[in-house]
Amino acid sequence: MIQIKFAETINELKGIIELQNNNLYSNVPEYDLKKEGFVTVQHNLSLLEEMNNTLPSAIAVHNGVVIGYSLSMEKSFKNQIPVLIPMFEKIDNLKFLNHRLSEVKYIIGGQVCILKEFRGKNLIKNLYNHARTQYQERYPVMLTEVSSANERSLYAHLKCGFEILHEYHFLQEIWYILIWNWNLTKA
């Protein structure tokens, strides 16, 4: 049985780190990158704990092991993860439904990952929906970004309800900024 919940313990955060490390772009065999997807950002335990204290991240647990996660992050963390700074700079200059996103209180879907053996079971959707039920009253939209090289992740995000808001070039590839509108109305 798989339990969807918010991360509460150091061991659960360590489980996120382990799953993340196993799925980092640099650690995934080249032949699996396109088929299985990857994660780009590597968090340390201290930063992950700080993020989780602000906005707990949704996790999937099976037999006491973290098999999936969806990190949640406020924009106040934008300078703590250098590789995400370009995304935040782009977001601050975008509009959605005539709202300048720099003036919208949004949440970042910081990263999502599922253990290979559990992929294809709608866990990403379940994790994101778990976060949505907790955060949609405070944050009218969730934003994230996905590399064009990560087709599996892009497809999964679109299936969850995200839509492509913007694309830009960074690190010799195309990145998509995605938005999931929870309750923002047209200005």
C-alpha positions as a LaTeX table, in Angstrom:
\begin{tabular}{lrrr}
\hline
Residue & $x$ (\AA) & $y$ (\AA) & $z$ (\AA) \\
\hline
Met1 & 0.00 & 0.00 & 0.00 \\
Ile2 & 1.23 & 3.49 & $-0.89$ \\
Gln3 & 0.61 & 6.36 & 1.50 \\
Ile4 & 0.55 & 9.97 & 0.27 \\
Lys5 & 1.43 & 12.40 & 3.05 \\
Phe6 & 3.60 & 15.38 & 3.92 \\
Ala7 & 7.22 & 14.85 & 4.91 \\
Glu8 & 7.56 & 15.15 & 8.69 \\
Thr9 & 10.79 & 13.50 & 9.77 \\
Ile10 & 14.50 & 13.80 & 9.04 \\
Asn11 & 14.44 & 10.20 & 7.80 \\
Glu12 & 11.74 & 11.09 & 5.26 \\
Leu13 & 13.82 & 14.07 & 4.09 \\
Lys14 & 16.83 & 11.76 & 3.81 \\
Gly15 & 14.64 & 9.45 & 1.71 \\
Ile16 & 13.91 & 12.38 & $-0.61$ \\
Ile17 & 17.64 & 13.12 & $-0.90$ \\
Glu18 & 18.42 & 9.47 & $-1.71$ \\
Leu19 & 15.73 & 9.28 & $-4.39$ \\
Gln20 & 16.87 & 12.63 & $-5.77$ \\
Asn21 & 20.53 & 11.57 & $-5.92$ \\
Asn22 & 19.65 & 8.37 & $-7.77$ \\
Asn23 & 17.72 & 10.35 & $-10.39$ \\
Leu24 & 20.01 & 13.34 & $-10.92$ \\
Tyr25 & 20.81 & 14.02 & $-14.56$ \\
Ser26 & 24.47 & 13.26 & $-13.89$ \\
Asn27 & 23.63 & 9.90 & $-12.24$ \\
Val28 & 21.11 & 8.51 & $-14.74$ \\
Pro29 & 22.59 & 6.36 & $-17.52$ \\
Glu30 & 22.42 & 8.14 & $-20.87$ \\
Tyr31 & 20.15 & 5.48 & $-22.38$ \\
Asp32 & 17.59 & 6.09 & $-19.58$ \\
Leu33 & 17.54 & 9.91 & $-19.65$ \\
Lys34 & 14.87 & 10.22 & $-22.33$ \\
Lys35 & 12.86 & 7.14 & $-21.38$ \\
Glu36 & 12.85 & 7.56 & $-17.61$ \\
Gly37 & 13.43 & 11.28 & $-17.07$ \\
Phe38 & 15.66 & 12.94 & $-14.50$ \\
Val39 & 15.91 & 15.70 & $-11.92$ \\
Thr40 & 18.23 & 18.68 & $-12.29$ \\
Val41 & 18.55 & 20.33 & $-8.88$ \\
Gln42 & 20.39 & 18.69 & $-6.00$ \\
His43 & 19.31 & 19.83 & $-2.53$ \\
Asn44 & 21.28 & 19.35 & 0.65 \\
Leu45 & 19.54 & 18.18 & 3.80 \\
Ser46 & 19.75 & 21.57 & 5.50 \\
Leu47 & 18.05 & 23.41 & 2.61 \\
Leu48 & 15.46 & 20.68 & 2.20 \\
Glu49 & 14.67 & 20.86 & 5.91 \\
Glu50 & 14.30 & 24.66 & 5.71 \\
Met51 & 12.02 & 24.37 & 2.68 \\
Asn52 & 9.97 & 21.66 & 4.38 \\
Asn53 & 9.57 & 23.75 & 7.54 \\
Thr54 & 8.08 & 26.53 & 5.41 \\
Leu55 & 5.97 & 24.36 & 3.08 \\
Pro56 & 5.96 & 20.62 & 3.77 \\
Ser57 & 6.55 & 18.55 & 0.65 \\
Ala58 & 4.25 & 15.73 & $-0.41$ \\
Ile59 & 5.78 & 12.26 & $-0.35$ \\
Ala60 & 4.68 & 8.78 & $-1.34$ \\
Val61 & 5.73 & 6.08 & 1.11 \\
His62 & 5.67 & 2.31 & 0.57 \\
Asn63 & 6.75 & $-0.06$ & 3.36 \\
Gly64 & 8.43 & 2.83 & 5.18 \\
Val65 & 10.47 & 3.92 & 2.14 \\
Val66 & 10.04 & 7.23 & 0.30 \\
Ile67 & 9.20 & 6.16 & $-3.27$ \\
Gly68 & 8.15 & 9.57 & $-4.55$ \\
Tyr69 & 8.11 & 13.23 & $-3.68$ \\
Ser70 & 6.87 & 16.60 & $-4.81$ \\
Leu71 & 8.82 & 19.45 & $-3.27$ \\
Ser72 & 7.03 & 22.71 & $-2.50$ \\
Met73 & 8.89 & 25.98 & $-2.35$ \\
Glu74 & 8.06 & 29.61 & $-1.75$ \\
Lys75 & 9.70 & 32.24 & $-3.94$ \\
Ser76 & 11.64 & 33.42 & $-0.87$ \\
Phe77 & 14.07 & 30.54 & $-1.62$ \\
Lys78 & 14.92 & 31.83 & $-5.10$ \\
Asn79 & 18.45 & 32.95 & $-4.24$ \\
Gln80 & 19.33 & 29.76 & $-2.37$ \\
Ile81 & 19.32 & 27.57 & $-5.48$ \\
Pro82 & 21.47 & 29.30 & $-8.11$ \\
Val83 & 20.36 & 27.16 & $-11.05$ \\
Leu84 & 16.75 & 28.32 & $-10.46$ \\
Ile85 & 17.52 & 32.05 & $-10.48$ \\
Pro86 & 16.91 & 32.36 & $-14.26$ \\
Met87 & 13.50 & 30.74 & $-13.84$ \\
Phe88 & 12.52 & 33.20 & $-11.11$ \\
Glu89 & 13.76 & 36.13 & $-13.22$ \\
Lys90 & 11.58 & 34.96 & $-16.11$ \\
Ile91 & 8.56 & 34.40 & $-13.85$ \\
Asp92 & 8.86 & 37.91 & $-12.43$ \\
Asn93 & 8.45 & 39.31 & $-15.94$ \\
Leu94 & 5.52 & 37.13 & $-17.01$ \\
Lys95 & 1.79 & 37.73 & $-16.92$ \\
Phe96 & $-1.03$ & 35.24 & $-16.54$ \\
Leu97 & $-4.69$ & 36.21 & $-16.88$ \\
Asn98 & $-3.52$ & 39.85 & $-16.93$ \\
His99 & $-1.76$ & 39.45 & $-13.55$ \\
Arg100 & 1.96 & 40.19 & $-13.27$ \\
Leu101 & 3.30 & 37.05 & $-11.62$ \\
Ser102 & 5.74 & 39.14 & $-9.60$ \\
Glu103 & 2.64 & 40.43 & $-7.79$ \\
Val104 & 0.95 & 37.04 & $-7.35$ \\
Lys105 & 1.58 & 34.89 & $-4.29$ \\
Tyr106 & 2.55 & 31.66 & $-6.01$ \\
Ile107 & 4.07 & 28.36 & $-4.98$ \\
Ile108 & 6.83 & 26.54 & $-6.85$ \\
Gly109 & 6.53 & 22.85 & $-7.50$ \\
Gly110 & 10.19 & 22.55 & $-6.56$ \\
Gln111 & 10.85 & 19.13 & $-8.04$ \\
Val112 & 8.98 & 15.87 & $-8.45$ \\
Cys113 & 10.40 & 12.34 & $-8.67$ \\
Ile114 & 9.07 & 8.78 & $-8.49$ \\
Leu115 & 11.10 & 5.61 & $-7.89$ \\
Lys116 & 11.42 & 3.82 & $-11.23$ \\
Glu117 & 9.46 & 0.73 & $-10.14$ \\
Phe118 & 6.44 & 2.88 & $-9.21$ \\
Arg119 & 6.21 & 5.09 & $-12.29$ \\
Gly120 & 3.08 & 5.08 & $-14.43$ \\
Lys121 & 0.72 & 4.75 & $-11.43$ \\
Asn122 & $-0.48$ & 8.40 & $-11.27$ \\
Leu123 & 1.70 & 9.09 & $-8.23$ \\
Ile124 & 2.83 & 12.46 & $-9.61$ \\
Lys125 & $-0.79$ & 13.53 & $-9.94$ \\
Asn126 & $-1.58$ & 12.24 & $-6.44$ \\
Leu127 & 1.42 & 14.06 & $-4.94$ \\
Tyr128 & 0.58 & 17.34 & $-6.66$ \\
Asn129 & $-3.09$ & 17.04 & $-5.67$ \\
His130 & $-2.08$ & 16.43 & $-2.07$ \\
Ala131 & $-0.09$ & 19.68 & $-2.13$ \\
Arg132 & $-2.93$ & 21.46 & $-3.89$ \\
Thr133 & $-5.47$ & 20.57 & $-1.20$ \\
Gln134 & $-3.16$ & 22.05 & 1.43 \\
Tyr135 & $-1.96$ & 25.15 & $-0.38$ \\
Gln136 & $-4.59$ & 26.34 & $-2.86$ \\
Glu137 & $-6.20$ & 28.74 & $-0.40$ \\
Arg138 & $-2.90$ & 30.62 & 0.12 \\
Tyr139 & $-1.48$ & 30.30 & $-3.39$ \\
Pro140 & $-3.70$ & 30.78 & $-6.45$ \\
Val141 & $-1.17$ & 29.14 & $-8.82$ \\
Met142 & 1.67 & 26.66 & $-8.79$ \\
Leu143 & 4.62 & 27.17 & $-11.13$ \\
Thr144 & 7.46 & 24.90 & $-12.12$ \\
Glu145 & 9.89 & 24.43 & $-14.96$ \\
Val146 & 10.84 & 21.42 & $-17.04$ \\
Ser147 & 13.66 & 20.92 & $-19.51$ \\
Ser148 & 12.66 & 20.10 & $-23.08$ \\
Ala149 & 15.08 & 17.18 & $-22.79$ \\
Asn150 & 12.87 & 15.69 & $-20.07$ \\
Glu151 & 9.89 & 14.66 & $-22.20$ \\
Arg152 & 8.55 & 12.20 & $-19.65$ \\
Ser153 & 8.36 & 14.90 & $-16.98$ \\
Leu154 & 6.77 & 17.43 & $-19.35$ \\
Tyr155 & 4.08 & 14.93 & $-20.34$ \\
Ala156 & 3.40 & 14.03 & $-16.70$ \\
His157 & 3.04 & 17.70 & $-15.71$ \\
Leu158 & 0.66 & 18.46 & $-18.57$ \\
Lys159 & $-1.39$ & 15.40 & $-17.60$ \\
Cys160 & $-1.65$ & 16.77 & $-14.03$ \\
Gly161 & $-3.16$ & 20.06 & $-15.19$ \\
Phe162 & $-0.14$ & 22.29 & $-15.77$ \\
Glu163 & 0.05 & 24.27 & $-18.99$ \\
Ile164 & 3.01 & 25.79 & $-20.75$ \\
Leu165 & 3.23 & 29.48 & $-19.90$ \\
His166 & 6.62 & 30.36 & $-21.35$ \\
Glu167 & 9.71 & 28.84 & $-22.91$ \\
Tyr168 & 13.26 & 30.12 & $-22.86$ \\
His169 & 16.81 & 29.03 & $-23.65$ \\
Phe170 & 19.23 & 28.32 & $-20.82$ \\
Leu171 & 22.25 & 25.99 & $-20.56$ \\
Gln172 & 22.00 & 25.11 & $-24.26$ \\
Glu173 & 18.45 & 23.78 & $-24.04$ \\
Ile174 & 14.85 & 24.92 & $-23.97$ \\
Trp175 & 13.13 & 25.21 & $-20.62$ \\
Tyr176 & 9.37 & 25.43 & $-20.16$ \\
Ile177 & 7.81 & 27.41 & $-17.35$ \\
Leu178 & 4.57 & 25.65 & $-16.48$ \\
Ile179 & 1.62 & 26.99 & $-14.54$ \\
Trp180 & $-1.24$ & 25.21 & $-12.80$ \\
Asn181 & $-4.07$ & 27.62 & $-12.10$ \\
Trp182 & $-5.78$ & 26.70 & $-8.86$ \\
Asn183 & $-7.99$ & 29.76 & $-8.36$ \\
Leu184 & $-6.60$ & 32.86 & $-10.07$ \\
Thr185 & $-9.24$ & 34.75 & $-12.00$ \\
Lys186 & $-8.76$ & 37.20 & $-14.86$ \\
Ala187 & $-7.84$ & 40.71 & $-13.76$ \\
\hline
\end{tabular}
